Each structure stands twice: as structure tokens, then as C-alpha cells.
């Protein structure tokens, strides 16, 4: 058994008291990436009232994050509860695509992913799907061991599995609907990757995730995508989220060519919890989008 200490806590904000009854009326939300785990609890008032973040101590480790979960779930004061209203899990797998709802067929889910990446689905991967309210279905790969582990932890709870890009689609849809501007770009930064979403007249027109090595690479890619979309970078409204500040090299570089760039706001529909009020509103857009799925 792997010790819980192999996952390093990087943030922990918790309510002073949480009763089993409160947990039973709340939604457990887990965001899993290859090197990171985030945990939050959405209470009956649609408030995020708990936020724990864990990271593997070294990016060079070959161990899967799943290796560390049994010990963490055994010791964690929230994850040891056995009753929640719902359990939502987002994953960050490289296999992801969007299919128009009118063309989607459940029996072809694996084939969509095979076509997307050019080779057969790995034996340990399941093809999963989530239908959006915008007329398309997200299809993504998820580790079979993860779904089996989660099912063992909460055998009586309903589950919702989604890809992280689905949570960003959900969050940006909520934000876009309250904006008066018709064309809006959303950039979500995480490690050395950025997810880019473009919404035009309240519809999602572009969604992709890519890695970059420096601010110049990032700026080139963003400008290239905007040019392909026929969007003027000097006038389109651009909002940034995630691991970025106005002083970051990426932000400064982009601002030279995209002068409308600004830090994004909290998605509507989530009430601020007193415990989390001090956190930057733009930092956890993926987790916020996961909370908005219901």
C-alpha cells in the first residue's frame, strides 16, 4: 500500500464542521489530472465549501495518480464518507472529441476515439460520453481501473464522468450567456498547457488544448487560431483563467497582440463560500464547471 504522503497537499480549505447529513445532501466533485487531484464539495446552496489540492511530488515519476488514491481515500476526512447526493469526476485524458448529437451513436463511441487518434483504443481504457445542452456529445477515454476503484468506494452513489474540457465548456457557456459581447475567447492555463475556447453568438465554435514551451509559442498559436477563425485579435474579448496572473510572461506576451485580454470572472450559478472567498475567482474554472454540471 502506498503511503498517503506520496501525494503532497498544496492547498486545503475546509469547513470547521461537516456532518454526515450535510454530506448526504452535497455533491462530491473530483478533478483528476496526471499529476494532480482536486477535491471540492458542492452543498445544497450550490456553494463550494471544501477545496483540497494534491500533487505528485515529482513530475518525473512514472507512477499513475491512481496508484496513490487508495491510501488517500482511506485517510481523507471527506472522502471516507460513504453517502453523497452525487459524485462527479473529471479526467484529463488525451483522447477527446466532440460529435454532433444528431450523428452520435453510443455503439460507435470507441470508433470515434480510434478515428481521432489514428490507432486502436488501449485495453485499459473505456470510451465514455457526455451529452451537452449545446447540441453535441463529448466522447473521451477514461481509465478502466479508475472507474472500478471509484465504484468500489461509493457503490450506492450515482456517478457522472466527464472530461476536463467538458467542464470548461460548461463554465464558459454560463459566463458567455451573461456577456453582452457576441465573440468571446476563453483561455485556461494549467502547467505547460492551455485550453482555448471560442464562442460566437452564444455558440461554441472552437475548443482545443495544446502544450507550449514559452510565451512566444503560446502567442503564435493563439494568433494563428484567431486568424483561422477570421477573428480580429485586437477587438475580440479574451478572458484568461487557471494558473496565470497579469504579471506572467504568457499574459504580457499575449497582451501585446490581444489588448482586450483580462482575468476572467466567477461563472454565474455558484454562490461564494466564506471559506473560499479569498481565492482568485479565475483559478479553478475546471472545478467550477464540474460543479455546474447538474
C-alpha positions, -999 to 999 in steps of 0.1 A, spaced: 0 0 0 14 34 -10 16 59 18 -7 90 16 24 111 20 34 104 -16 7 129 -26 18 163 -15 -10 186 -3 -7 220 -19 -39 236 -7 -65 228 20 -95 249 28 -122 231 49 -153 239 69 -150 236 106 -178 211 109 -193 187 83 -220 163 95 -230 131 76 -263 147 69 -247 177 52 -225 153 31 -256 133 21 -272 165 6 -240 176 -11 -222 167 -43 -186 154 -42 -165 167 -71 -131 153 -81 -108 167 -107 -81 143 -117 -51 151 -139 -20 130 -145 -1 148 -117 -28 164 -96 -60 158 -77 -85 185 -66 -114 178 -43 -144 200 -36 -179 197 -21 -209 214 -35 -235 219 -8 -273 222 -10 -270 260 -15 -247 254 -45 -216 266 -26 -182 251 -29 -175 246 8 -143 224 6 -112 226 -15 -82 202 -12 -55 200 -38 -28 173 -40 1 169 -64 27 142 -70 60 154 -56 79 149 -88 68 154 -124 94 128 -133 76 99 -115 62 71 -137 36 62 -112 0 69 -121 -20 92 -98 -44 62 -94 -16 44 -75 -19 69 -47 -57 71 -44 -64 40 -21 -43 54 7 -57 89 3 -93 78 3 -87 57 34 -74 87 54 -91 117 39 -118 132 63 -142 139 34 -136 110 10 -142 85 38 -179 95 38 -200 68 21 -230 88 11 -233 118 -12 -261 131 -34 -239 126 -64 -203 120 -73 -188 139 -103 -154 131 -117 -135 149 -144 -104 134 -160 -78 148 -183 -71 121 -209 -55 128 -243 -84 111 -260 -113 136 -265 -136 146 -293 -169 163 -299 -196 147 -320 -229 164 -332 -257 150 -312 -277 141 -343 -248 119 -356 -237 103 -323 -243 66 -318 -234 50 -285 -222 18 -301 -196 38 -321 -180 56 -291 -148 37 -293 -146 42 -330 -148 79 -326 -117 79 -304 -99 55 -327 -105 78 -357 -94 108 -336 -60 95 -326 -53 71 -355 -49 38 -335 -70 13 -316 -82 20 -281 -58 8 -253 -72 -23 -235 -73 -5 -201 -94 24 -215 -132 28 -217 -149 51 -241 -173 74 -222 -197 101 -234 -214 131 -220 -242 149 -238 -241 187 -237 -270 210 -239 -255 228 -269 -262 201 -295 -231 179 -293 -217 150 -273 -182 148 -258 -166 114 -262 -134 107 -242 -112 79 -228 -112 70 -192 -90 45 -173 -110 13 -165 -92 10 -132 -103 44 -121 -140 37 -127 -136 4 -109 -119 20 -79 -145 48 -77 -173 22 -79 -158 3 -50 -155 34 -29 -191 46 -35 -211 16 -47 -245 31 -39 -239 66 -53 -248 79 -88 -217 89 -109 -211 115 -136 -178 111 -155 -166 139 -178 -135 152 -195 -119 184 -182 -127 201 -215 -164 194 -208 -161 213 -175 -146 242 -193 -173 241 -220 -199 241 -192 -183 270 -173 -177 292 -203 -212 287 -215 -225 300 -182 -202 330 -184 -208 337 -221 -246 338 -216 -243 368 -193 -219 387 -216 -232 414 -240 -204 408 -264 -210 383 -292 -175 370 -297 -155 358 -267 -123 338 -263 -116 319 -231 -80 306 -223 -75 282 -194 -39 277 -183 -26 247 -165 11 236 -162 25 239 -197 -8 236 -215 -36 260 -224 -72 252 -234 -87 276 -259 -125 280 -264 -141 305 -288 -178 313 -285 -196 333 -312 -232 345 -308 -236 322 -278 -224 291 -296 -192 271 -292 -172 274 -324 -138 261 -313 -124 240 -285 -88 226 -282 -60 220 -258 -23 223 -266 11 224 -250 36 252 -254 72 257 -244 73 295 -240 52 327 -242 62 332 -278 49 297 -288 17 304 -270 11 338 -286 18 324 -321 -7 296 -316 -35 318 -302 -30 343 -331 -29 315 -356 -62 301 -344 -79 335 -343 -67 341 -379 -81 308 -390 -114 317 -373 -115 351 -390 -114 369 -357 -97 402 -351 -73 397 -320 -74 434 -313 -111 436 -308 -123 401 -296 -129 399 -259 -104 375 -243 -106 361 -208 -79 341 -191 -83 315 -163 -62 290 -144 -26 292 -135 -19 327 -147 -16 363 -134 -13 397 -152 24 396 -144 31 362 -161 52 361 -193 23 345 -211 -1 372 -202 23 400 -210 32 385 -244 -5 379 -254 -15 415 -243 8 430 -270 -14 415 -297 -46 409 -279 -52 442 -260 -86 431 -247 -72 403 -226 -83 403 -189 -86 380 -160 -120 361 -161 -147 362 -135 -165 335 -115 -192 316 -135 -227 326 -125 -247 299 -106 -222 293 -79 -226 311 -45 -193 321 -29 -185 302 3 -169 323 31 -141 297 34 -131 302 -3 -137 339 -7 -100 348 -6 -92 325 -36 -88 341 -70 -121 336 -89 -104 327 -121 -81 300 -106 -104 269 -106 -126 272 -137 -125 235 -144 -136 226 -109 -163 253 -111 -175 239 -144 -178 205 -128 -200 219 -100 -222 235 -127 -230 202 -145 -262 195 -126 
